[in-house]
Amino acid sequence: MFIRTLISCLAVSLGLVCASCAEPGSTKKEEIAHKKLMKEAYETGRQHRLQYIAAKRPVFRLKFRHQYPTMSEEEIEVLVDDAVEEGLREERQRLFGEPVISPPISCTSSRIGSSTYTDCN
């Protein structure tokens, strides 16, 4: 029972299910314990996301600088943001087994002189 509650709380903290999961007929003490557990799970999920971002952002930045040496810092940051977002989706899938669904995106790139311009919708 504890494991199921912990998993459901982690699911709420990562935004996979809604937060209104208090069981009907539960006592006030149980509801307080449940809320405390929910807060702890939310904080754990938040810490996990922050640690992931802190660890991966510099790696992605370095990778893209080497891969695309002519790109501006702004363009590199867009690629880094997208890579971090995708990585967080994959982490969520790995932890909870949910399917990874990438948002639909349409990009076009054009090279003008020594610069590459990318337009994504």
N, C-alpha and C positions, 0 to 999 in steps of 0.2 A: 504494500500500500504506500509506503514511504517513497519508494522508487517511482511509482506512477505519479504521485503528487509532485515530486521533484522534477520529473520530466515535463509534466504539464506546466509547471511554473517556469521552467526554462523556455518552453515553447511560447509562453506569454511574453517573457522578457525579450525574446528575439522577434516578437511581432507576428508569430505564426498563428495564434488564436487570440480571441478577445479576452480581456482581463476580467470580465464578469463571470467567474466560474465558481462562486461560493455555492456550496451544496445546500439545497433547501432542507430545513429541519436541523441544521447543525447548531451547536451551542455557541454562545458568545465567546467562550474560551477557544473553541476550535476555529472560529472565524478570525480571532485575533492571531492565533498561531498560523493560520493560513495566510493572512495578510503579511505577517512577518516573513514567512517563507517566500512569498511572492516578491517582497522587497529585496530579499537576499538573492533570489534567482535573477531578478532584474539587474541588480548591481553586478552580479557575476557575469551576466551576458554583456553588460556595458563594458566592464573591464576587459573581457575577452576581445571585443571589437576594437577597443583602444589599443590593446597590445598588438593585435594583428596589424592594424594600420601603422603603428609605430615601427614595427619590424619590417613590413613589406614596402612601405612608401619609398624609403631610400633605395631599396633594391630595384624597384621598378624604375625610379628616376635614373639611376645609373645605367640600367639596361637600355632604356630608351635613348639616353644621350649617346651611348655607343652605337645603337642601331640606326639612329637618325641624327647624325652629327650636324646637319644643316638646319634642323628645326629650331624655332625660337623657344624660349623658356615657357611661354604661354601654351604653345602646342604640346610641349613635353608634359606640362602639368595636366592638360586634358587627357592625354594618354594614361598618365599615372592614375588620375581619378577613376577612369574607366576600368583600369586593371584592378585597382583596389576594390571597387564595387563588385566586379565579377568574382574576385577572390572571396569576398564576404558571402556572396550568393553560394559559391561552391562549399564554403565552410558550413553554412546553414544546411546545405543538402547532405554533406557528410555527417553532420551531427544528428539530423532528424530524418534523413531519408526522403526528404521532399524533392520533387523534380526541380531541376535548375531550369528556369524559364528566363531567357534573356529578353529584355524589352526590344521591340522592333526598332531598327535603326537603319537609316538610309544615308550613306556617305558618298560624297564625290570628292576627288582630289584633283588638283591641277598644279602643274609646275610652271611657274613664271620666273624666268631668270634662274637665280640660285635659291629661290624660296618655294616651298610647297604649301599650297593653300588647301585646307580641308574644310568641307561644309557638311555637317551632319544634321539631319532632321529627326 
